[in-house]
Amino acid sequence: MDKNAEKRRLQIALERLYIFSEVEKVGLGGVDPTRLEATAKQVAGALKIEAPPVNKIFDESYLPPLEQRALPPAADRKPLT
């Protein structure tokens, strides 16, 4: 295994899959209820069923507090070394 290549792959994954505006707002593991509702309605429409309410799809009560799931401020983020 090429350690440097794997580190670069992880850095790319972090930057493109985990660090974006929604995660900065709702924290890791959280969801934007408005966006989730829109997605549920889209899927339900395609399946010709009624969309379930957001609270039946996602319950954030099992998650740690937002402070523990929040990303560090952008200025404090450093690339993997």
N, C-alpha and C positions, 0 to 999 in steps of 0.2 A: 504494500500500500504506500502510495506517495503522500506523506504527511502534509506537505505544502498544498498539493492539489486538493486534498480532502478539506483542508482548512478553508481554501478559496471557495469550494463548493458550498460549505456551510455558511460562509459569509454571504454568498449570493442568495442562498435560501432565506437567510434571516432578512436581508434587505428587500427581497421581492415577495416573500410569502408572509412575513410576520410584522414587518415594520412599515405601516402605512397609516393614513389619517384616522381610519376607523379604530384601529387598535390603540392609537394614541389617545383617542377619546374614551373608549369603553374598556380598555385594558385587555390583556391576554385572556382569552376564554369568554369574553363578553360579546354581546351582539347588539346591534342597533335595532330596536324593536320596529321602527318604521320600515327599515330595509327588509327585515325578516317577514313582516306582514305582507309587503309587496311581493316577495318571493313566494310566500305561501299562496297568495292569490293567483299568481301566475301558474304555479304547478296545479293548483286546484282547478283552474280554468281549463288547462290542457287535459286534465283527467275528467272534467265535467262533474266535479264534486264540490261540496262546500268547503271553503278554507277554514281550518281550525283557528281558534284565537291564538295569539302569540303565546299566552301563558300556558297553553296546552302543548306547545312545541318546545319552549325553552323556559327553564326556571333557574334564575341566577342565584337563588338562595344557597345552593351548595358550593358556590365559588367563594374563595377567600375575598376579603375586602378589596376594593379597587386599589387602594394604596399598595397592596402587596402584589397586584397583578399589573400595575402601571409600568410602562417603559420608562427608562431613564430619560431625562430631557435630551433633546437632540445634541446639544452642545457637550453633553457628558458621554455620549456614545463613542466608543473607540473601535476601530477595526480589530479583528482577531490578530494576535501576534504569534 
